[in-house]
Amino acid sequence: MNAEEVFQGIRFFIQSSDRDIRQVAALSLCHYKYEDVEDIGTAIRAISSVLQGANSDGSSEADKWRLNEAMRMLRERQETEFKTESEEEIPVVDTQTTAKGDEENQVYSVQGRQELAQSKNDGALLTQQARKVLRLAQEEAQRFQHNYIGTEHLLLGLLDEPGGGAGKLLNELGVEPEKVRSALEFIIGRGDRIVLGEVGLTPRVKKVVELASDEARRLNHQSLSTEHLLLGLVAEGEGIAAGVLESLGINLEQVRRKAITRLSQNGVDRSED
């Protein structure tokens, strides 16, 4: 279904006098593939219109949050898919592989605007578990048929790697992968096309990695672990991942304190080296 057909089919519902129908129709706009920047811009404006109505029609805070997140997600897709900002789209990981192709001998670094996660001289290397988390985040994005990696996919990547420090911490706090996955199914749904190949990070995830790198430098750590990534996710605090954690009763400041305490006491988890 192309964008014109989408808007023809949904326009009626967007203008409905029923609040719930308007909001469901607006949220559904996140699930489509847009061919050009104008189409996705029209979708963003449609959601914005419904959100403005939600501020005066007695909608719950949860409903307004979902509409806000839908609009934010489309804006990030607009930047990532159509490069509306003058920046180079970055891959999930850059790899240099040995002749044998041994996965454990791959060297990963994360780059982006002003070379994300960069130390004074060299790009900050990710630990083995953090590398795996980024691969898992990409797999989660592809499973949802999303052609980008958002904070929500990164959170699932952390949970999918229970051996990492962040996975252990989230497990201790009672965060269950299936509950997070179900929440994301409800909030953003799945895309309409299978996504193959490399998936780019959204600007918000790039910011998460920048914040993670800042935490690593502040703690005098030479590499980024899964706990640093979790700290970045919490410090950013405005993405879908942070909202989902809060909706599950998780206090973000508590997550931050626990992660910093573990890193300060134990350094980077040896299992992540």
Residue frames as qw, qx, qy, qz and C-alpha x, y, z in Angstrom:
[[0.000, 0.888, 0.459, 0.000, 0.00, 0.00, 0.00],
 [0.442, 0.348, -0.028, 0.826, 1.51, 3.34, -1.03],
 [0.141, -0.195, -0.424, 0.873, 1.35, 6.56, 0.98],
 [0.332, -0.069, -0.240, -0.909, -1.55, 8.02, -1.04],
 [0.615, -0.274, -0.676, -0.300, -3.67, 4.94, -0.40],
 [0.424, -0.225, -0.671, 0.565, -2.69, 5.04, 3.28],
 [0.021, 0.132, 0.242, -0.961, -3.86, 8.63, 3.71],
 [0.469, -0.140, -0.440, -0.753, -7.04, 8.06, 1.72],
 [0.624, -0.276, -0.728, -0.071, -7.91, 5.13, 3.96],
 [0.463, -0.304, -0.579, 0.599, -6.95, 6.75, 7.25],
 [0.009, 0.226, 0.014, 0.974, -8.06, 10.35, 6.67],
 [0.539, -0.476, -0.436, -0.541, -11.66, 9.48, 7.49],
 [0.737, -0.434, -0.480, 0.196, -10.66, 7.94, 10.81],
 [0.428, 0.015, -0.244, 0.870, -8.26, 10.76, 11.69],
 [0.176, -0.245, -0.069, -0.951, -11.21, 13.17, 11.45],
 [0.470, -0.427, -0.760, -0.136, -13.59, 10.94, 13.39],
 [0.370, -0.679, 0.081, -0.629, -15.53, 12.42, 16.28],
 [0.913, -0.391, -0.113, -0.009, -14.58, 9.35, 18.34],
 [0.191, -0.866, 0.462, -0.028, -11.39, 10.06, 20.30],
 [0.713, -0.302, 0.626, 0.095, -10.22, 6.46, 20.41],
 [0.771, 0.502, 0.354, 0.165, -10.69, 5.94, 16.67],
 [0.264, 0.944, -0.171, 0.097, -8.71, 9.13, 15.94],
 [0.349, -0.748, 0.564, -0.011, -5.84, 8.01, 18.12],
 [0.799, -0.032, 0.589, 0.117, -5.67, 4.45, 16.81],
 [0.665, 0.704, 0.199, 0.152, -5.67, 5.78, 13.25],
 [0.069, 0.940, -0.323, 0.084, -2.88, 8.24, 14.07],
 [0.565, -0.539, 0.623, 0.037, -0.74, 5.55, 15.74],
 [0.857, 0.254, 0.439, 0.090, -1.17, 3.27, 12.73],
 [0.455, 0.881, -0.126, 0.002, 0.72, 5.79, 10.58],
 [0.309, -0.729, 0.607, 0.064, 3.96, 4.59, 12.19],
 [0.757, -0.073, 0.649, 0.024, 3.65, 1.18, 10.56],
 [0.722, 0.656, 0.220, -0.016, 3.89, 2.19, 6.91],
 [0.619, -0.106, 0.326, 0.706, 6.78, 2.54, 4.49],
 [0.221, 0.898, 0.146, -0.352, 7.03, 6.06, 3.08],
 [0.772, 0.385, 0.259, 0.435, 8.60, 6.70, -0.30],
 [0.364, 0.534, -0.021, 0.763, 9.51, 10.35, 0.11],
 [0.243, -0.076, -0.494, 0.831, 10.02, 13.01, 2.75],
 [0.339, -0.175, -0.105, -0.918, 6.75, 14.82, 1.93],
 [0.689, -0.278, -0.582, -0.331, 4.64, 11.74, 2.65],
 [0.591, -0.252, -0.622, 0.448, 6.24, 11.10, 6.02],
 [0.066, 0.052, -0.216, 0.973, 5.91, 14.81, 6.79],
 [0.515, -0.283, -0.332, -0.738, 2.17, 14.57, 6.10],
 [0.714, -0.304, -0.630, 0.028, 1.95, 11.63, 8.52],
 [0.399, -0.104, -0.478, 0.775, 3.79, 13.60, 11.22],
 [0.187, -0.146, 0.011, -0.971, 1.42, 16.55, 10.81],
 [0.636, -0.316, -0.516, -0.478, -1.59, 14.22, 11.04],
 [0.648, -0.297, -0.615, 0.338, -0.35, 12.77, 14.34],
 [0.210, 0.009, -0.283, 0.936, 0.43, 16.26, 15.60],
 [0.388, -0.288, -0.244, -0.840, -3.14, 17.32, 14.87],
 [0.730, -0.376, -0.546, -0.167, -4.54, 14.37, 16.84],
 [0.558, -0.150, -0.506, 0.640, -2.12, 15.10, 19.69],
 [0.041, -0.188, 0.097, -0.977, -3.29, 18.71, 19.88],
 [0.613, -0.355, -0.354, -0.610, -6.84, 17.43, 20.21],
 [0.731, -0.235, -0.611, 0.193, -5.74, 14.96, 22.91],
 [0.300, 0.058, -0.421, 0.854, -4.57, 17.89, 25.04],
 [0.302, -0.060, 0.152, -0.939, -8.13, 19.16, 25.28],
 [0.683, -0.109, -0.459, -0.557, -10.39, 16.13, 24.92],
 [0.739, -0.463, 0.309, -0.378, -9.69, 14.44, 28.27],
 [0.852, 0.289, -0.431, 0.069, -7.20, 11.90, 26.92],
 [0.813, -0.554, 0.025, 0.176, -5.06, 10.13, 29.49],
 [0.152, -0.832, 0.479, 0.234, -1.38, 10.92, 29.92],
 [0.612, -0.133, 0.743, 0.236, -0.59, 7.45, 28.56],
 [0.592, 0.652, 0.463, 0.097, -2.56, 8.20, 25.36],
 [0.174, 0.974, -0.126, -0.079, -0.73, 11.51, 24.91],
 [0.422, -0.615, 0.622, 0.237, 2.60, 9.82, 25.57],
 [0.684, 0.175, 0.672, 0.225, 1.91, 7.20, 22.87],
 [0.468, 0.843, 0.254, 0.082, 1.03, 9.92, 20.35],
 [0.112, -0.921, 0.343, 0.147, 4.15, 11.88, 21.28],
 [0.558, -0.371, 0.699, 0.250, 6.30, 8.78, 20.83],
 [0.670, 0.477, 0.545, 0.162, 4.65, 7.99, 17.48],
 [0.302, 0.953, 0.019, 0.021, 5.42, 11.49, 16.24],
 [0.306, -0.784, 0.515, 0.163, 8.99, 11.34, 17.57],
 [0.698, -0.074, 0.677, 0.221, 9.57, 7.96, 15.94],
 [0.606, 0.681, 0.373, 0.170, 8.38, 9.23, 12.55],
 [0.074, 0.975, -0.202, -0.049, 10.62, 12.29, 12.88],
 [0.473, -0.565, 0.644, 0.207, 13.59, 10.05, 13.56],
 [0.706, 0.275, 0.616, 0.214, 12.65, 7.89, 10.59],
 [0.399, 0.907, 0.135, 0.016, 12.43, 11.05, 8.50],
 [0.132, -0.875, 0.450, 0.124, 15.97, 11.99, 9.50],
 [0.569, -0.332, 0.735, 0.163, 17.35, 8.47, 9.11],
 [0.657, 0.362, 0.644, 0.148, 15.60, 7.35, 5.93],
 [0.436, 0.822, 0.276, 0.240, 15.62, 10.65, 4.04],
 [0.616, -0.086, -0.082, 0.779, 18.68, 12.26, 5.67],
 [0.007, 0.907, 0.314, 0.282, 16.92, 15.51, 6.42],
 [0.415, -0.861, 0.193, 0.223, 19.86, 16.50, 8.62],
 [0.537, 0.741, -0.400, 0.055, 23.27, 17.11, 7.05],
 [0.433, -0.559, 0.697, -0.121, 24.93, 14.13, 8.65],
 [0.430, 0.297, -0.812, -0.258, 26.12, 10.80, 7.45],
 [0.889, -0.254, -0.042, -0.379, 23.97, 7.82, 8.34],
 [0.064, -0.563, 0.809, -0.153, 26.00, 5.41, 10.41],
 [0.701, -0.024, -0.687, -0.191, 25.89, 1.63, 10.53],
 [0.799, -0.574, -0.083, -0.159, 25.26, -0.34, 13.67],
 [0.693, -0.550, 0.352, 0.305, 28.84, -1.56, 13.74],
 [0.484, 0.741, -0.451, -0.114, 31.94, -1.25, 11.65],
 [0.912, -0.285, 0.294, 0.039, 33.86, -4.49, 11.52],
 [0.308, 0.684, -0.652, -0.110, 37.36, -5.56, 10.63],
 [0.953, -0.127, 0.178, -0.208, 37.45, -9.30, 10.31],
 [0.380, -0.512, 0.728, 0.253, 40.37, -11.69, 10.28],
 [0.347, 0.313, -0.720, -0.513, 40.98, -13.85, 7.22],
 [0.092, -0.108, -0.986, 0.085, 39.41, -16.76, 9.06],
 [0.397, -0.438, -0.384, -0.709, 36.27, -14.71, 9.70],
 [0.434, -0.281, -0.762, 0.389, 36.39, -15.60, 13.39],
 [0.230, -0.808, -0.357, -0.408, 33.63, -13.56, 15.00],
 [0.638, -0.702, -0.174, 0.265, 35.46, -13.30, 18.29],
 [0.587, -0.180, 0.155, 0.774, 38.42, -11.62, 16.56],
 [0.194, 0.729, 0.388, 0.529, 36.30, -8.84, 15.07],
 [0.280, -0.229, -0.287, 0.887, 37.06, -5.31, 16.24],
 [0.010, 0.760, 0.591, 0.269, 34.06, -3.06, 16.60],
 [0.170, -0.209, -0.236, 0.934, 33.78, 0.67, 17.10],
 [0.148, 0.767, 0.622, -0.045, 30.77, 2.97, 17.00],
 [0.253, -0.093, 0.150, 0.951, 30.94, 6.18, 15.02],
 [0.126, 0.773, 0.615, 0.092, 28.48, 8.91, 14.08],
 [0.079, 0.939, 0.080, 0.324, 28.10, 12.65, 14.43],
 [0.074, -0.840, 0.469, -0.264, 31.53, 13.93, 15.49],
 [0.538, 0.237, -0.799, 0.124, 32.56, 10.26, 15.77],
 [0.726, -0.521, -0.036, -0.447, 30.28, 8.88, 18.46],
 [0.907, -0.413, 0.057, 0.060, 31.78, 7.22, 21.46],
 [0.664, 0.555, -0.236, 0.442, 35.16, 8.69, 20.62],
 [0.647, -0.615, -0.104, 0.438, 37.92, 9.09, 23.18],
 [0.074, -0.864, 0.200, 0.456, 40.64, 11.71, 22.79],
 [0.066, -0.516, 0.715, 0.467, 42.59, 9.61, 20.32],
 [0.132, 0.018, -0.929, -0.345, 40.74, 6.47, 19.31],
 [0.637, -0.275, -0.322, -0.645, 37.13, 5.33, 18.99],
 [0.474, -0.359, 0.657, -0.463, 36.02, 3.68, 22.25],
 [0.364, 0.106, -0.893, -0.242, 36.00, -0.07, 21.78],
 [0.758, -0.290, -0.006, -0.584, 32.97, -2.03, 22.87],
 [0.408, -0.326, 0.831, -0.190, 33.28, -5.05, 25.11],
 [0.053, -0.010, -0.948, -0.313, 32.39, -8.46, 23.72],
 [0.084, 0.512, 0.817, -0.251, 28.96, -8.37, 25.36],
 [0.179, 0.660, 0.121, -0.720, 28.27, -4.79, 24.21],
 [0.136, 0.298, -0.688, -0.648, 29.11, -5.83, 20.63],
 [0.028, -0.244, -0.963, -0.110, 26.64, -8.66, 20.97],
 [0.128, 0.595, 0.555, -0.568, 23.98, -6.28, 22.32],
 [0.228, 0.541, -0.227, -0.777, 24.24, -4.12, 19.20],
 [0.163, 0.083, -0.877, -0.445, 23.88, -7.17, 16.98],
 [0.010, -0.405, -0.893, 0.193, 20.87, -8.29, 19.01],
 [0.174, 0.588, 0.259, -0.746, 19.35, -4.79, 18.79],
 [0.253, 0.344, -0.551, -0.717, 19.65, -4.98, 15.01],
 [0.142, -0.133, -0.965, -0.175, 17.99, -8.39, 15.05],
 [0.079, 0.521, 0.690, -0.497, 15.16, -7.01, 17.19],
 [0.238, 0.524, -0.094, -0.813, 14.67, -4.12, 14.75],
 [0.267, 0.185, -0.773, -0.544, 14.51, -6.58, 11.86],
 [0.041, -0.278, -0.949, 0.142, 12.12, -8.81, 13.82],
 [0.170, 0.629, 0.467, -0.597, 9.79, -5.82, 14.19],
 [0.506, 0.535, 0.496, 0.460, 10.41, -5.05, 10.49],
 [0.081, -0.967, -0.047, 0.236, 11.78, -1.61, 11.38],
 [0.741, 0.486, -0.012, 0.462, 14.51, -0.16, 9.17],
 [0.042, 0.742, -0.338, 0.578, 16.16, 1.73, 12.03],
 [0.598, -0.227, -0.664, 0.388, 17.46, 0.97, 15.52],
 [0.267, -0.744, -0.018, -0.613, 15.77, 3.01, 18.23],
 [0.180, -0.473, 0.661, -0.554, 16.20, 3.05, 21.99],
 [0.848, -0.099, 0.215, -0.474, 13.50, 0.40, 22.22],
 [0.907, 0.305, -0.288, 0.021, 15.54, -2.05, 20.16],
 [0.293, 0.551, -0.615, 0.482, 18.66, -1.27, 22.19],
 [0.536, -0.374, 0.486, -0.581, 16.77, -2.03, 25.40],
 [0.965, 0.066, 0.053, -0.250, 15.68, -5.38, 24.00],
 [0.685, 0.508, -0.468, 0.232, 19.26, -6.05, 22.94],
 [0.077, -0.528, 0.637, -0.556, 20.41, -5.48, 26.52],
 [0.745, -0.181, 0.401, -0.501, 17.72, -7.83, 27.82],
 [0.927, 0.302, -0.161, -0.152, 18.50, -10.45, 25.17],
 [0.597, 0.425, -0.557, 0.392, 22.06, -10.68, 26.51],
 [0.692, -0.686, -0.115, -0.192, 21.51, -11.74, 30.16],
 [0.852, -0.131, -0.145, 0.486, 25.22, -12.46, 30.56],
 [0.310, 0.519, -0.066, 0.794, 26.10, -8.77, 30.28],
 [0.188, -0.123, -0.557, 0.799, 26.19, -6.48, 33.29],
 [0.353, -0.005, -0.034, -0.935, 23.16, -4.49, 32.12],
 [0.642, -0.137, -0.630, -0.415, 21.14, -7.64, 31.48],
 [0.477, -0.184, -0.758, 0.405, 21.93, -8.90, 34.97],
 [0.001, 0.099, 0.365, -0.926, 20.95, -5.56, 36.53],
 [0.494, -0.040, -0.255, -0.831, 17.66, -5.34, 34.62],
 [0.628, -0.153, -0.751, -0.133, 16.90, -8.93, 35.54],
 [0.312, -0.157, -0.681, 0.644, 17.47, -8.13, 39.22],
 [0.206, 0.126, 0.184, -0.953, 14.99, -5.25, 38.90],
 [0.470, 0.349, 0.757, -0.291, 12.37, -7.60, 37.44],
 [0.425, 0.579, -0.230, -0.657, 12.41, -6.33, 33.86],
 [0.683, 0.093, 0.722, 0.063, 11.23, -9.18, 31.62],
 [0.116, -0.190, 0.604, 0.766, 11.98, -9.20, 27.88],
 [0.034, 0.429, 0.842, 0.326, 8.53, -10.43, 26.91],
 [0.064, -0.791, -0.483, 0.370, 6.80, -7.64, 28.85],
 [0.110, -0.589, 0.236, 0.765, 8.97, -5.08, 27.10],
 [0.100, 0.012, 0.782, 0.615, 8.34, -6.71, 23.73],
 [0.021, 0.615, 0.787, 0.043, 4.58, -6.74, 24.35],
 [0.074, -0.779, -0.231, 0.578, 4.64, -3.07, 25.33],
 [0.095, -0.423, 0.471, 0.769, 6.48, -2.20, 22.13],
 [0.111, 0.303, 0.866, 0.382, 4.04, -4.25, 20.05],
 [0.009, -0.770, -0.610, 0.186, 1.25, -2.12, 21.52],
 [0.131, -0.764, -0.017, 0.631, 3.04, 1.25, 21.22],
 [0.097, 0.618, -0.457, -0.633, 4.69, 1.07, 17.81],
 [0.877, 0.334, 0.238, -0.251, 3.65, -2.23, 16.23],
 [0.675, -0.123, 0.566, 0.458, 5.49, -3.91, 13.37],
 [0.128, 0.490, -0.393, -0.767, 6.53, -2.56, 10.01],
 [0.793, 0.395, 0.222, -0.407, 4.86, -3.70, 6.81],
 [0.741, 0.578, -0.341, -0.017, 7.95, -4.95, 4.98],
 [0.912, -0.263, 0.012, 0.315, 10.75, -7.37, 5.80],
 [0.031, 0.947, -0.317, -0.033, 14.01, -5.49, 6.40],
 [0.947, 0.070, 0.003, 0.313, 17.23, -7.04, 5.13],
 [0.562, 0.493, -0.159, 0.645, 20.83, -5.96, 5.58],
 [0.383, -0.079, -0.427, 0.816, 22.36, -3.35, 7.85],
 [0.196, -0.832, -0.491, -0.167, 20.10, -1.06, 9.87],
 [0.281, 0.486, -0.207, 0.801, 21.09, 2.47, 10.88],
 [0.300, -0.400, -0.620, 0.605, 20.91, 4.02, 14.33],
 [0.022, -0.885, -0.389, -0.256, 18.45, 6.83, 14.99],
 [0.174, 0.665, -0.254, 0.680, 19.79, 10.20, 16.20],
 [0.630, -0.638, 0.150, -0.416, 18.44, 9.40, 19.67],
 [0.971, -0.177, 0.006, 0.159, 20.45, 6.17, 19.88],
 [0.591, 0.495, -0.191, 0.608, 23.54, 8.02, 18.69],
 [0.222, -0.724, 0.231, -0.611, 22.99, 10.35, 21.65],
 [0.891, -0.425, 0.054, -0.150, 22.68, 7.34, 23.95],
 [0.897, 0.119, -0.097, 0.415, 26.07, 6.08, 22.79],
 [0.246, 0.663, -0.206, 0.676, 27.59, 9.54, 23.27],
 [0.533, -0.667, 0.192, -0.484, 26.28, 9.61, 26.84],
 [0.977, -0.200, -0.009, 0.069, 27.56, 6.06, 27.43],
 [0.702, 0.386, -0.178, 0.571, 30.99, 7.14, 26.22],
 [0.098, -0.730, 0.216, -0.641, 30.89, 10.13, 28.56],
 [0.799, -0.527, 0.126, -0.260, 30.15, 7.83, 31.50],
 [0.948, 0.057, -0.080, 0.304, 33.01, 5.51, 30.53],
 [0.442, 0.552, -0.221, 0.671, 35.45, 8.42, 30.40],
 [0.386, -0.715, 0.169, -0.558, 34.18, 9.81, 33.70],
 [0.890, -0.402, 0.182, -0.118, 34.84, 6.43, 35.34],
 [0.055, -0.712, 0.674, 0.190, 38.22, 6.13, 33.59],
 [0.791, 0.086, 0.605, -0.014, 37.15, 2.99, 31.73],
 [0.111, -0.424, 0.620, 0.650, 38.84, 2.22, 28.44],
 [0.098, -0.141, -0.858, -0.484, 35.91, 0.39, 26.87],
 [0.531, -0.112, 0.024, -0.840, 32.12, 0.64, 26.70],
 [0.048, 0.062, 0.985, -0.152, 30.28, -2.15, 28.47],
 [0.215, -0.521, -0.738, -0.372, 26.60, -3.00, 28.44],
 [0.327, -0.669, -0.504, 0.437, 26.24, -1.11, 31.72],
 [0.159, -0.325, 0.128, 0.923, 27.63, 2.03, 30.10],
 [0.120, -0.238, -0.659, -0.704, 25.05, 1.61, 27.32],
 [0.319, -0.629, -0.709, 0.017, 22.31, 1.25, 29.95],
 [0.286, -0.552, -0.244, 0.744, 23.56, 4.41, 31.68],
 [0.045, -0.093, 0.389, 0.916, 23.38, 6.23, 28.35],
 [0.213, -0.432, -0.770, -0.419, 19.85, 4.95, 27.78],
 [0.348, -0.680, -0.577, 0.290, 18.73, 6.17, 31.19],
 [0.270, -0.428, -0.032, 0.862, 20.58, 9.50, 30.94],
 [0.021, -0.155, -0.540, -0.827, 18.91, 10.25, 27.59],
 [0.102, 0.257, 0.720, -0.637, 15.62, 9.51, 29.31],
 [0.433, 0.399, 0.096, -0.802, 13.17, 10.59, 26.60],
 [0.313, 0.214, -0.783, -0.493, 13.10, 7.66, 24.20],
 [0.789, -0.171, -0.350, -0.475, 10.58, 4.86, 23.95],
 [0.658, 0.027, -0.695, 0.290, 12.84, 2.59, 26.03],
 [0.077, 0.107, -0.533, 0.836, 12.82, 4.96, 29.00],
 [0.551, -0.129, -0.011, -0.824, 9.05, 5.33, 28.74],
 [0.803, -0.069, -0.545, -0.230, 8.52, 1.58, 28.64],
 [0.473, 0.047, -0.704, 0.527, 10.73, 1.03, 31.70],
 [0.166, -0.093, 0.378, -0.906, 8.80, 3.67, 33.63],
 [0.690, -0.098, -0.243, -0.675, 5.48, 2.15, 32.52],
 [0.781, -0.058, -0.621, 0.032, 6.69, -1.15, 34.02],
 [0.630, -0.767, -0.099, -0.073, 7.30, 0.57, 37.36],
 [0.795, -0.026, -0.086, 0.600, 11.07, 0.90, 36.98],
 [0.178, -0.953, -0.022, 0.244, 12.64, 4.01, 38.50],
 [0.692, 0.640, -0.109, 0.315, 15.25, 5.33, 36.08],
 [0.078, -0.824, 0.434, -0.357, 17.26, 7.04, 38.80],
 [0.800, -0.387, 0.439, -0.131, 17.43, 3.75, 40.69],
 [0.911, 0.343, 0.115, 0.196, 18.74, 2.05, 37.52],
 [0.370, 0.813, -0.256, 0.370, 21.36, 4.76, 37.17],
 [0.404, -0.727, 0.469, -0.295, 22.51, 4.50, 40.79],
 [0.914, -0.164, 0.371, -0.027, 22.77, 0.71, 40.65],
 [0.816, 0.516, 0.016, 0.260, 24.70, 0.75, 37.38],
 [0.175, 0.834, -0.351, 0.388, 27.17, 3.37, 38.62],
 [0.630, -0.589, 0.449, -0.232, 27.64, 1.52, 41.91],
 [0.958, 0.055, 0.266, 0.090, 28.40, -1.74, 40.11],
 [0.666, 0.647, -0.076, 0.364, 30.82, -0.09, 37.72],
 [0.087, -0.847, 0.365, -0.377, 32.51, 1.90, 40.47],
 [0.716, -0.486, 0.466, -0.182, 32.97, -1.15, 42.68],
 [0.853, 0.003, 0.507, 0.122, 33.73, -3.79, 40.09],
 [0.047, -0.468, 0.552, 0.688, 34.81, -1.92, 36.98],
 [0.644, 0.279, -0.413, -0.580, 33.76, -3.38, 33.64],
 [0.898, -0.138, 0.332, -0.254, 32.37, -6.88, 34.21],
 [0.269, -0.477, 0.779, 0.305, 35.14, -9.37, 33.39],
 [0.583, 0.302, 0.754, 0.034, 32.65, -11.47, 31.51],
 [0.449, 0.853, 0.203, -0.170, 32.36, -8.58, 29.05],
 [0.213, -0.724, 0.486, 0.441, 36.08, -8.28, 28.32]]
